[in-house]
């Protein structure tokens, strides 16, 4: 894919995105082209040094690196972006390692990314913040301009609307968050509930992080090994360690217990849990067993007010949630199309702006000439009044045509712009301006 | 006035159906915010209140003299109890299940509409009207409690059985359902207590020769009152949790409905008192 896509003419201006994501490249390559905040800043400055690029923004996350460009010369702008990738990953030119989109499709790409449609985990929430960060960085560096600024704002709107108006971001899709989601179906005011994690490994990390993200700071944990317990506590200083010998007492006091050990035998058997449930006096207990092999005796599932879930049930919950998110894709795509249409309308209205300005300049020129030719016939004390009256006259006459030109352009009426050029003889002025530039 | 009163039940039915649809959207789509004021329900319910007041004025008696009037009053009290619970808990995701019942009662009230009998001295008595209203409010609250009992048990069984089906993710947490169920039980018990007291006071004042232990309706009311009273006491004393309370609510409603049907078959009216 070393050659640009066929739509890239050598001298066309327009929007362009060159990127690498999990569809086009393996993780290793994505890691090579990924840019940290500081690197992205330098890269943007470097890109902007090329005169064929008018505006630039860079979106770099763990799963994608995408360069958005408003190009004066598309072919050259494409090479600049590709060279940026090739610097750290020379193999980028290999077939299918990157993608190129232009104009409307480039704009749609950013809107879809912000809406979560292009994420590895469909509808994940972090991407919207990352899109905003990319826009902020471009603004800070000065590489942003009216087109990319507007496009990123439209993308942020698409992202917000997708999450607010559809279920694309609903339901937990990781084991840690699925445990939190289960808790939310049992307990009110989860933030004030006590949680016990049994184990201190990677899974314990995931659960602790998910709960901490949801504002729960009452986390306790038990672990046999001091070394792992200390490492866990370093990662989660808010977590309180409970001695292993107090495990049963800690389970009795907690609302949610998540077990994550790899102990060969169940650490919570049926008689123990019967005692626990008696002591709790029918207070519900959520027991999430993420251990392999299982840490909790499966027979405990029959105890009243004890909700026992294991890896299989959590996986089925995650699958169900992902399936629901997939069902929301058409609705999100509808939102993306709506926001894309708004962006298109804005761009077309923008096209009318220079013509409207020219029309006003031409009218002003005629007004001045006419006023100058008749000015002497009026007493000098009326000259100022003559200026005011003629200016107001011109303004009033041009108000409606200007409005109609902007509106016509927004609605895709290029013919109306051409007609205005002919009617008001603006073509000559246009060609004169072009020659000057 | 008569034309407006004739049209009102149909207008109310349309209003309640729209409200049911709105709550249905909240429950099934899960994308609407769960906490927002039920402007639609408050509007229709207020209209219902105005209708009942005008109906009472038109016939100069408490508007529960016909089956149709009693049914629309039941719908009205069900909506009132639900509104109270929604205001208390700030959760509107369960409204659909009560609004189906309200719409059903209102539809039945239209279907079973008949001529209003001549003014009865019994229903012209304000104290007797209060007695009937409180009784209906009490039974409506028990019906709402049973609805929450059903929702609680459904979600409980999905969570226990590790099935994430219709109710999972659409209902508030079990603890909230339990709180709403208990609140409905308390409202019902207080209203029924009020009904027993006003009924007893009215009987005493009118010097009715009614022998309380021979009137099936009085016996039924007393039994219901004792049943729910026991359930509330046991809940506190034996630390009953949601599941037991939910089962008790459903069983209680079953007993009430069954007994009412039996009483209805035994007597021409609800009481032995001549109306």
Interface residues (C-beta under 8 A of the other chain):
Chain A: X164 X165 X166 X167 X170 X171 X181 X182 X184 X185 X186 X187 X188 X281 X282 X283 X284 X301 X304 X305 X307 X309 X312 X313 X316 X317 X320
Chain B: X29 X30 X31 X155 X159 X160 X162 X164 X168 X169 X171 X172 X173 X174 X175 X176 X179 X239 X240 X241 X242 X243 X244
